[in-house]
Amino acid sequence: MNTTAPTSADACLSIVHSLMCHRQGGESEGFSKRAIESLVKKLKEKRDELDSLITAITTNGAHPSKCVTIQRTLDGRLQVL
């Protein structure tokens, strides 16, 4: 298993695969994968924020990172495509 965290320069699939290893909770694997893919796609153009998200998740919050803003739908929900 790769011990280094991905960066925003890596392929989306590589980032998603790495973040799936840190999945918590009872959601199905398919839903979790779609949610992570959606987040990565939304943040792909915001490289600094994507790197902050990756750092926060892969270090389990042990290393400080910047805030990550994710646009919501008009009714306030996160859209998972």
C-alpha positions as CSV (number, residue, x, y, z in Angstrom):
1,M,0.0,0.0,0.0
2,N,1.2,3.5,-0.8
3,T,2.2,5.3,2.4
4,T,2.4,8.8,0.9
5,A,-0.8,10.8,0.5
6,P,-1.9,11.9,-2.9
7,T,-1.8,15.6,-4.0
8,S,-4.1,17.7,-6.1
9,A,-1.7,17.0,-9.0
10,D,-2.6,13.3,-9.0
11,A,-5.3,11.7,-11.0
12,C,-8.8,11.9,-9.5
13,L,-9.1,8.1,-9.4
14,S,-5.8,7.9,-7.4
15,I,-7.1,10.5,-4.9
16,V,-10.5,8.8,-4.6
17,H,-8.8,5.4,-4.0
18,S,-6.6,6.8,-1.3
19,L,-9.4,8.6,0.5
20,M,-11.6,5.5,0.4
21,C,-9.1,3.9,2.7
22,H,-10.0,6.4,5.4
23,R,-13.8,5.8,5.1
24,Q,-15.7,5.8,8.4
25,G,-19.3,5.2,9.2
26,G,-22.0,2.8,7.9
27,E,-22.6,4.1,4.4
28,S,-22.3,1.7,1.6
29,E,-19.0,1.6,-0.3
30,G,-20.7,2.6,-3.5
31,F,-22.3,5.7,-1.9
32,S,-19.0,6.7,-0.2
33,K,-17.1,6.3,-3.5
34,R,-19.6,8.5,-5.4
35,A,-19.5,11.1,-2.6
36,I,-15.7,11.3,-2.6
37,E,-15.6,11.4,-6.4
38,S,-18.0,14.3,-6.3
39,L,-16.0,16.2,-3.7
40,V,-12.7,15.6,-5.6
41,K,-14.3,16.8,-8.9
42,K,-15.7,19.9,-7.3
43,L,-12.3,20.8,-5.7
44,K,-10.1,19.7,-8.7
45,E,-9.8,23.4,-9.9
46,K,-9.1,24.6,-6.3
47,R,-5.9,22.7,-5.8
48,D,-5.0,24.4,-2.4
49,E,-8.4,23.4,-1.0
50,L,-8.1,19.8,-2.4
51,D,-4.7,19.5,-0.8
52,S,-6.1,20.7,2.5
53,L,-8.9,18.2,2.3
54,I,-6.5,15.4,1.5
55,T,-4.3,16.4,4.4
56,A,-7.2,16.6,6.9
57,I,-8.5,13.2,5.9
58,T,-5.2,11.3,5.6
59,T,-3.8,12.6,8.8
60,N,-7.1,12.2,10.7
61,G,-6.9,15.8,11.6
62,A,-3.5,15.5,13.3
63,H,-1.9,18.2,11.0
64,P,-3.6,21.6,10.7
65,S,-5.0,22.5,7.3
66,K,-6.9,25.4,5.8
67,C,-10.6,25.5,5.5
68,V,-12.2,23.8,2.5
69,T,-15.3,25.4,1.0
70,I,-17.7,23.2,-0.9
71,Q,-20.6,24.7,-2.8
72,R,-24.0,23.5,-1.8
73,T,-27.3,23.3,-3.7
74,L,-29.9,26.0,-3.3
75,D,-31.7,24.0,-0.6
76,G,-28.5,23.6,1.4
77,R,-27.7,20.0,0.6
78,L,-24.5,18.7,-0.8
79,Q,-25.1,17.3,-4.3
80,V,-23.6,13.8,-4.8
81,L,-23.7,12.9,-8.5
